[in-house]
Amino acid sequence: EGESQTLQARDEIVLSVGNAGGLAYKLNGRPGVTLGREGEVRRNIVITRQSVPSLLQDGPLPPA
């Protein structure tokens, strides 16, 4: 609880979490969706440029 970590990647990040429902995260400064239920273990969640919009709470940014 209260732990934070900043990750940077060029192509992808593969994430495994022990409490998917208890994880809060941001991608490029925007809040992410819940990755699972409280206490659920999730393995090999692949985050790429293509998957980022589906992982954001507000969906993709409108075109500039």
N, C-alpha and C positions, 0 to 999 in steps of 0.2 A: 504494500500500500504506500502511495506517495512517491514511488520510484518513477523516474523518467529517464528516457534515453533518446538521443537524436541519431538517426541513421541517414546515410547518404548512399546513393547507388547510381550507377551509370545505366544498367539494363534492367535489373530486377532485384527484389528482396524476397526471400523465402522465410516466412514467419511461422513459428510454432508457439502456441500459448497454452497455459494450463488452466486459465479461467477466461474463456472467450467473452463471456458476458460482463466481466469485471474490468475489461480493458477499454480505456479511452485513448484515442489516438488522433493525430492530425496528419494529413498529407498535404504538403506544400501550404501549410498554415490553415487548412480548412478541416473541420471536424469530420471524422469518419463514422460510418454506420457500425452497428453492433455486429460483431463477428460470430456470435453464438449465444447460447443460454448461459446463465450464471453457473459456474462450475464446469462447463463443458470444455473438454480438451480438444483443440484444433491443431492439426499438423499440416505443414507444407502449404500454407496460404501464400500464393504467389502474387506479388504486387509488381506490375509492370506499367509502363505508360498507358497501355491499352486498357488495363483493368482499373486504373485509378478512378475514372468517372463512376463506375458501379460501386465503389467503396466510399464515396462521399455522401454525406447526409443530404446536401442540397443538389446533387446531381452535377452534370457537367456545366462549365462556364459557358455563357452565351458567346457566339462568335464576336470577335472584336471589330 
